[in-house]
Amino acid sequence: MQDGAMQAWIESSHLAGGNIGYIEDLFELYLDDPSAVGDEWREFFDGMPTSGVDIKHSEVREQFREMAKNKLKLSGSANAGNSEMSEKQVKVLQLINAYRFRGHQHANLDPLGLWKQEQVADLALEHHSLSKDDYATEFNVGSLAIGKDTAKLGDIHAALEKIYCGSIGAEYMHIVSTEEKRWIQQRLESQLGQPKFDADMQKRLLQELTAADGLEKYLGSKFPGAKRFSLEGGDSLVPLIKALIHRGGENGAKEVVIGMAHRGRLNVLINVLGKHPQELFNEFAGLGIKSEKSGDVKYHMGFSSDFATKGGNVHLALAFNPSHLEIVNPVVMGSVRARMERRGCQDGSQALPITIHGDAAIAGQGVVQETFNLSRTRAFGVGGSIRIVVNNQVGFTTSKQEDARSTQYCTDIAKMVQAPIFHVNADDPEAVLFVSQLAVDYRNAFKRDVVIDLVCYRRHGHNEADEPNATQPLMYQKIKKHPVPRELYAKRLLEAKVIDDKFAKQLVADYRDALDKGDCVVEEWQPMKAHSVDWSPFVDNDWDVDYDSRMTVEELEDLALKVSHVPEGFKLNSRVAKVYEERVKMANGERKLDWGMAEMLAYASLVKHGHGVRMVGQDSGRGTFFHRHAVLHNQKDAKTYMPLQHIADNQAKIEIYDSVLSEEAVMAFEYGYATAEPNTLPIWEAQFGDFANGAQVVIDQFLSSGEQKWGRLCGLTLLLPHGYEGQGPEHSSARLERFLQLSADHNWSVCTPTTPAQVYNMIRRQQIRPVRRPLIVMTPKSLLRHADAVSSLEELADGVFYNVIGEIDEQDAKKVERVVFCGGKVYYDLLKQRREQELNNIAIIRIEQLYPFPHQEMADVLKQYQHVKDFVWCQEEPQNQGAWYCSQHHFREAIPEGAKLSYAGRAASASPAVGYASVHKEQQEKLVNDALTIK
Ligand code: AMP
């Protein structure tokens, strides 16, 4: 540090003199870890002339010794020159900081009073060498936002207790941004942690608590013993969500998407979304429900409505969800992203995601971490979300800390994205209202996630038929005696003379009467208008619906040039340049098209004609196997360029993102996007097909069955690299068998395309055909560059995806003695050997769509082979995997009567593939030989 600079700093400093040792300690702490010291200190040290320069601690000590020698005076309100007082001033600032950091650990959060709170040493006056004897002394309050610069220690202490140890426990000091911390401090401290609400607002709160309580009591008495996953104990959730919607709507939100598990869901449906109670009662009674679909239990069902706020109507969508807790979160984020984009909103201000978590689940389920990790990325950002934890302190029968988690709070995972966390006692509805407004404002101001931990209890067992005393005896003895939130708040308002006893009783009676009538009980409810997309063109269509996907060759040629165009001066990597040179040749008709080019043309032709495309996968821009190169990287300045974004002036949007390294959350996000946006083709691509395993819950619970359970259409396409290339057990199989096993009710299509024209027409069909159901594709690896896997522009232009492709070589069908069925890459191995060995008595038929099985096309192709008795299904996968077990009934149905069907493929195996390349090769030769050897 320069002498002059140091001197200037010392002179400008209000801290020096007798407390120099203390400052020295602080400064050492700061040098080790800037966040370890309070904000004032960090700012102060940051402002020192050496800030950022690595100086030895001994030098620092020396400098402080210098300062001590100078005996510079402490300015400010503390008695200048009095070193004891100067030190006290410092201690007061430290006390304030201690409350900001750790006050939440002494906050009154648990309505049952059962939490054993650790005594935090830093929150004791004595820890800071202060005592009540100092209460009357006036100190500088630093940045404490209580509306004055100085205050008596007694007042400061009382304010800190109110702000940080009342019904709200605020955790925000882990946030790095000083601006954000200051913003939160301003809001919390200026209101002493809890603002005053006017009488109307207080009455509304009581009314909402009455509704939350009233519904559960009503259901409990009308349908005793029926599972309803009651909200009781967490009743404040209803005013909390309503407050979020009101605040969101007042600040520009047009749509709110809510995700929640079963606890309290019926209450939210009736008391927030405005579902008619009579409909719910009918569901309980099993009346009037007719559906061809398989349906779902009532506490998994979604709902849509509009909700009036001062800022206009807001559309509400409660997402359908399975019993897998937490998986709905990325689905909600994807749905919000689609809605934002449709509204042309970049920052999330028009669409608000609210997710509701259980305390055990938010700590226990990995998808929570994955979803937080999505929150600030290019592909998945939604401008922040509001995360509510209904923290009833028990997960089914598992008690909180000892067994359910390894962290103090269930919300600690949120710190990974520096989300502020507001723990709030659910028995204090005004504090709940305050944090809900604070949360929305924070999210809108900083576009980041924010967490509200609603600390409550669960009045009954996991469901109403359960016996919670068996596992949580003490807690339930306490709960039995604990008044319900409505009662507590009514008492508080009575004591404050805001209401009289009659008013409270009348609210209860009015709500019961409304339920008796069965009509909507939400005042803000509005008939649905505000949602922004029309699904009717896709509803009730099956695969055979008409569509026209033809293109002219001229138009395709033009598009081919456009997708191969690289701007002047854009320097490509030499290998990529080669790919693009070949593409230009393909566009000029000098060579046939390969897979990558066909795919590019599929996307280009869609966006040119108004269909959006969104592709997400771990390496989708380039393609795991170096085949796509949809996103180009300039070797000079690393800038990127996407030819597909330069197809036509008024083209639709195309986005191709390399995703975070997650399957579960990302696929769920894409499901959410796809179920909210029918006009964009959403594609999720696996790095290797078997990585989709990590998203099995999304495949099982949403993709395969969402339409059947919930009537929600979804056009998501999964591209899953699959094929036996000798790469070992992990990268060979996309587990085709699992998708086929889940295939029923025409729930999706499963394809194994073998040519560029097929992949092109398959992608276009998926979007142009007015059907929105998932498409599962086994995509190739080595085939991407196979000399025979090429197509002409004419083949692309005809606009047809062939579910079955018959024999392509000239053969006399009458002489055919064996027909081999196959799909995917093995076709080329079979073809090669059949040609080499001139086995013209064997025909090879490719089944390019395994589900829905193309019975009619098969019948057409097999017409000429009715004399054949010998049919073989050939696959690369082991016998217990691939299509053999799940699809052979279809093959058998297709072959002529009396013909036999046999299997050529790898023997059954626990593992998908062998690890040794030589064994792989042997197996591959054998299965091809088996398929082509007539015994
Ligand atoms: P939402 O915007 O999600 O609340 O949806 C509003 C309405 O659009 C719903 O009530 C449905 O009628 C319809 N809808 C939304 N999403 C889908 C979907 N994925 N499939 C079919 N219909 C949908």
Boltz pocket constraint, residues with backbone or C-beta under 6 A from the ligand:
constraints:
  - pocket:
      binder: B
      contacts: [[A, 303], [A, 304], [A, 305], [A, 316], [A, 317], [A, 318], [A, 531], [A, 532], [A, 533], [A, 535], [A, 674], [A, 675], [A, 676], [A, 711], [A, 712], [A, 713], [A, 714]]
      max_distance: 6.0
